[in-house]
Amino acid sequence: AAWRPSNHARAMQVANEKTVLGDFNGATLEHRGKTWRFFRKADRFVVSAEGPDGAMHDYEVAYTFGVAPLQQYLVPFPGGRLQALSAGWDVQQKRWFHVDPHGPAAPTDWLHWSRAAQNWNGMCADCHSTNLQKGYDPDSDSYRTTWSEVSVGCEACHGPSSLHVAWAEKPEGKRPKVENAALVTRTSRLTGQELADRCATCHARRAQFADQGVAGGELLDRYLPVLLSTGLFHPDGQVLDEDFEWQAFSQSKMYAFGVRCTDCHDAHSGKHLAEGNALCTRCHQADAYDAPSHHFHKAEWEGKPSAAVLCVSCHMPGQNYMVVHFRRDHSIRVPRPDLTASLGVPNACSGCHADKPLSWVQARYDVWYGKTRKPSAGTAIAAGRRGAPGAEPALVKLAADVLRPTVTRATALDLLGSYAGPKAAEAIAAALVDPEPLIRATAVRQVPGDAPTLARLLTPLLGDPIRAVRSQAAARLAGAPARLLAEPARKAYDTALAEQIQGQRYMSDLPSGPFNLGNLYAALGRPVDAEREYRRALKLDDQLFMALTNLATLLAGRGQLEEAEQLLRQAHQQQPRQPGIALNLGLLLAERGNMVEAEQMLRAALAADPQLAPAAFNLAVLVGQRSPAEAMALTRRATELRPEDPRYAWTFAYYQSRAGDLAGAAATLERLVAAHPEDQNARALQAEVRERQRRGGRGR
């Protein structure tokens, strides 16, 4: 009874008189200079909308999607697809609007409603229906999607219910005593974290590499949650883009201390168990927290109840997604105006007092709560995002701190992948045996090293109990590292590699699937397969420049230099500030003998990303004969950014010696030989420098 009127029960419905909330009586919406029209044909609901060819077409609505605060509509497309119209119905304001807050997408754009980003089968269905089997076939690029229930039903959380129904249908007093009322998936006595992970299958922003299966089980056997990445989260972990609650809530003290989702929300209706501050004071002392001595605000403002005294106003600020859907940040954090000043992140105080300068907000906050502040993980994460050379120690400490939220630690590990110092490598290696699957999965992706090192560190992970960990370990071992595996490990590798390929094929209706497969096939020495997958990824999203860059690199390696250059020029024209594209184009132009443009591209790459060590190094080599002083400065920068790379240190020492800085060159080479005693080139240059020092700096 509680579930029937819930948003879960009405997450997706067959379109009919009772379920369709929008105005289909000739209403219109102006979009991209065209007029969309919503009308009826007998008992059918029809939309005249801009199609994939840019022309207007009539589309019949098959299903409704959601009920409040907006409702979208699904229309059938060829290949078993259902597409979500970008026109939504505002249930509260009774109006049509465009759901994309970033502006209209052209028909050729991947974000256009007719393309993959708005495809129900791959982007929406798993969380809006029960026992969803996607049924995507990448070879025919078509779907045979099925479900047991069109909306989010009982079995989505409780598992198959036939045994429970048989038990429940027996008369009272004659039902046998069975565990959890004969439900296949146990839901009683779950810990707070177990319950949150159960909800996370839908209430987390994540990649998915397998169908739903039976409710329960390990989250990372079918899904891989995103980390606190740029563009999705502020550096301190506050939500920037949609996260669907789990990443935010898992950062909270509530989560850490075992508070359950159902301590605030009814499990079946989804409604709050109490309204206003009464919800929070079910656990927190009202006289301590629901009081002016804590929140310092008046209960009324201009004769009306003030939202300033609500706990959620300060601790769960929110924002609108899809224009009209207001959602609160579930990290339940303390406002930090000081972090606004240092990191540029939002704070709840300024959110209400937008008319006041930050200095005023900080001063008031300091008077009320004092000036003592706890260290924020956001400081290290912000520095890591910038690639700041001094961020490595703080990231290492953060990654190892078991008192920090798992997703925060994993984010620190992910950022450490850009640092190549020994401390970063040690931290990542240590994380490979962390009890948290998300930590291990992140460490697997970032662990540095040559083939023998990867084989030594990742072989044990091939038997990891979590699919996301073992399959990614196999992907990292593909190629040279796998050839070093002993026979017993080889079988585990083959099994885990097959899982990885299967998972990426499952995701091949989205650009990430074929892109990852392209990288995998390239590592396996299967260039034809890699090329096919890169081109498939670009067909889905022609703005996926990583795929374009990798395809160009693959073609260049096969001698197809002209097409590779054409692709990179196209990408650079579209993304002139993308450093990776400029770097790869510069390297290719140098290989083709076009040194003038090669230098321009390398300088453009370095201007776009001053921390891009390969750009600094290759630019130094290019200008070394003409400008040895600049080459020395560039190789110094490359060496500081990548101190573990012996090529960078050797080249820096070389230009130091040519500039006459023999003492500096000797010091650089001493460190290099100590770290790489097997490096004969370093020893030879060291001998030359020592001889020149002995001769008083004469000779070259």
Secondary structure by P-SEA (a helix, b strand, c coil): cccccccccccccccccccccccccbbbbbcccbbbbbbbcccbbbbbccccccbbbbbbbccccccccbbbbbbbcccbbbbbbcccccccccbbbbcccccccccccccccccccccccccccccccccccccccccccccccccccccccccccccccaaaaaaaaccccccccccccccccccccccaaaaaaaacccccccccccccccccccccccbbbbcccccccccccccccccccaaaaaaccccccccccccccccccccccccccccccccccccccccccccccccccccccccccccccccbbbbbccccccccccccccccaaaaaccccccccccccccccaaaaaaaaaaaccccccccaaaaaaaaaaccccaaaaaaaaaacccccaaaaaaaaaaacccccaaaaaaaaaacccccaaaaaaaaacccccaaaaaaccccccccccaaaaaaaaaaacccccccccaaaaaaaaaaaaaaaaaaaaacccaaaaaaaaaaaaaaccaaaaaaaaaaaaaacccaaaaaaaaaaaaaaacaaaaaaaaaaaaaaaccccaaaaaaaaaaaaaacaaaaaaaaaaaaaaacccaaaaaaaaaaaaccccaaaaaaaaaaaaaaccccaaaaaaaaaaaaaacaaaaaaaaaaaaaaaccccaaaaaaaaaaaaaaaaccccc
